[in-house]
Amino acid sequence: KSDPLTQLAFLFSALVHDVDHTGISNRQLVLESDDLAILYNDQSVAEQRSLAIAFSVLKRGEFDELRRVLFETTSGDDASG
């Protein structure tokens, strides 16, 4: 069995997969030196764009409680202090 945090990560991944996908492959974006390819250093361009959008949405005020629940759960594991 998977722990709840891992299950949430899988659900989050499924929800944000291909958000804002243009239908153009990563390879083509890189070949055309698209702005997104440059921004993401030619690495997993569409995927990184999807994550950037998802996390920017989570930063909105209406998701404060969700962020608190998600990140308080993991903050105790932070070894940096």
C-alpha positions as CSV (number, residue, x, y, z in Angstrom):
1,K,0.0,0.0,0.0
2,S,1.1,3.5,-0.7
3,D,1.1,6.2,1.9
4,P,-1.5,9.1,1.5
5,L,1.1,11.7,0.6
6,T,2.3,9.5,-2.3
7,Q,-1.3,9.0,-3.4
8,L,-1.9,12.7,-3.4
9,A,1.3,13.2,-5.5
10,F,-0.1,10.8,-8.0
11,L,-3.5,12.5,-8.1
12,F,-1.8,16.0,-8.4
13,S,0.3,14.7,-11.3
14,A,-2.7,13.3,-13.1
15,L,-4.6,16.6,-12.7
16,V,-1.9,18.9,-14.0
17,H,-0.6,16.7,-16.7
18,D,-0.6,18.6,-20.0
19,V,-2.1,21.8,-18.6
20,D,-1.5,24.5,-21.3
21,H,-0.1,21.9,-23.7
22,T,0.1,23.5,-27.2
23,G,0.1,20.2,-29.1
24,I,3.6,20.8,-30.2
25,S,6.2,18.2,-29.1
26,N,9.1,19.2,-26.8
27,R,11.5,18.3,-29.6
28,Q,9.8,20.7,-32.0
29,L,9.8,23.5,-29.4
30,V,13.5,23.0,-28.8
31,L,14.3,22.8,-32.6
32,E,12.4,26.1,-33.1
33,S,14.1,27.7,-30.1
34,D,10.6,28.5,-28.7
35,D,10.5,30.9,-25.7
36,L,9.3,28.1,-23.5
37,A,12.2,25.8,-24.6
38,I,14.6,28.6,-23.7
39,L,12.9,29.3,-20.4
40,Y,13.1,25.6,-19.4
41,N,16.6,25.0,-20.9
42,D,15.3,22.5,-23.5
43,Q,14.4,20.1,-20.7
44,S,10.9,18.6,-20.5
45,V,9.5,21.9,-21.8
46,A,5.7,21.1,-21.8
47,E,5.9,19.2,-18.5
48,Q,7.7,22.0,-16.7
49,R,5.2,24.5,-18.1
50,S,2.3,22.4,-16.7
51,L,4.0,22.3,-13.3
52,A,4.7,26.1,-13.3
53,I,1.1,26.8,-14.0
54,A,-0.2,24.4,-11.4
55,F,2.0,25.8,-8.7
56,S,1.2,29.4,-9.6
57,V,-2.5,28.5,-9.2
58,L,-1.8,26.9,-5.8
59,K,-0.2,30.2,-4.7
60,R,-3.5,32.0,-5.0
61,G,-5.2,33.1,-1.8
62,E,-8.1,30.7,-2.1
63,F,-5.7,27.8,-1.7
64,D,-4.1,28.9,1.5
65,E,-5.7,26.2,3.6
66,L,-4.8,23.5,1.1
67,R,-1.1,24.6,1.1
68,R,-1.1,24.8,4.8
69,V,-2.4,21.2,5.1
70,L,-0.1,19.9,2.4
71,F,3.1,21.6,3.4
72,E,2.7,21.4,7.2
73,T,2.5,17.7,6.7
74,T,6.0,17.6,5.2
75,S,7.7,20.5,6.9
76,G,8.7,18.4,9.9
77,D,10.9,16.4,7.6
78,D,12.9,19.4,6.6
79,A,16.5,18.9,7.7
80,S,17.6,22.4,6.9
81,G,16.2,23.8,10.1
